[in-house]
Amino acid sequence: QVQLVESGGGLVQPGGSLRLSCAASGMIFSLYDMGWYRQAPGKQRELVAAITNGGSANYADSVKGRFTISRDNAKNTVYLQMNSLKPEDTAVYYCNAFRKTSVYEDDYWGQGTQVTVSS
């Protein structure tokens, strides 16, 4: 059974930093592309950052230069380092694992972790 468990969310002041972690189990982590999404109240879920199984990363324009996604395949964990946080970064952040082959597609989600940026 695949599980993705996020941690590291919380309340932080504007300009502060947080590091989110997502620990995966029940899957061959190194085969999956991993992503962080977020959903603010009243808004659609959006992609924040993603990293392929080969280590290539991409970011939403709104977080470029402030957020960094990384992965540790030995620990089955993906991270999101968030610096220079802004109130508009407030959202529930979700971890996603995705893999597509010629015969099937896997798509798994964590339960989410709340990030609140406020003074």
PEMOFEN-V50719 format. One record per residue. N is the residue number from 1. SS is DSSP state (a for helix, b for strand, c for the rest). OMEGA is omega in degrees with one decimal (* if undefined). Layout:
n = {N;N}
ss = {SS;SS}
omega = {OMEGA;OMEGA}
This chain:
n = {1;2;3;4;5;6;7;8;9;10;11;12;13;14;15;16;17;18;19;20;21;22;23;24;25;26;27;28;29;30;31;32;33;34;35;36;37;38;39;40;41;42;43;44;45;46;47;48;49;50;51;52;53;54;55;56;57;58;59;60;61;62;63;64;65;66;67;68;69;70;71;72;73;74;75;76;77;78;79;80;81;82;83;84;85;86;87;88;89;90;91;92;93;94;95;96;97;98;99;100;101;102;103;104;105;106;107;108;109;110;111;112;113;114;115;116;117;118;119}
ss = {c;c;b;b;b;b;b;c;c;b;b;b;c;c;c;c;c;b;b;b;b;b;b;b;b;c;c;c;a;a;a;c;b;b;b;b;b;b;b;c;c;c;c;c;c;b;b;b;b;b;b;c;c;c;c;c;b;b;b;c;c;c;c;c;c;c;b;b;b;b;b;b;c;c;c;c;b;b;b;b;b;b;c;c;c;c;a;a;a;c;b;b;b;b;b;b;b;b;b;b;c;c;c;c;b;b;b;b;b;c;c;c;b;b;b;b;b;c;c}
omega = {-179.1;174.2;171.9;-176.1;179.6;173.9;174.9;177.8;178.8;179.8;-179.2;178.4;174.7;-176.9;-179.3;-176.6;172.0;171.0;175.5;175.6;175.6;-179.9;-177.7;174.8;178.2;-177.9;173.7;-169.3;-173.3;-179.4;-171.1;163.2;-177.4;-179.9;170.3;175.8;174.7;177.6;176.1;-179.3;177.9;-178.3;177.5;175.0;-178.4;176.4;177.1;-178.3;178.8;177.5;-178.0;177.4;176.0;175.7;177.6;-175.3;170.3;-171.4;168.4;-179.0;-175.2;-177.0;-179.6;180.0;179.9;-177.1;175.9;175.6;177.2;179.6;175.4;-175.8;178.4;-179.5;-178.5;-173.3;172.3;-175.4;170.0;175.5;-176.1;179.1;178.2;-175.1;-179.0;177.4;179.9;173.2;179.5;-176.8;165.7;-177.9;-176.9;174.3;-179.7;174.2;-174.1;174.8;179.8;174.3;-179.4;-175.0;179.0;-179.9;176.4;-178.9;-176.2;-178.4;170.0;-175.7;177.9;175.2;-175.1;171.3;179.2;179.2;-174.8;175.0;*}
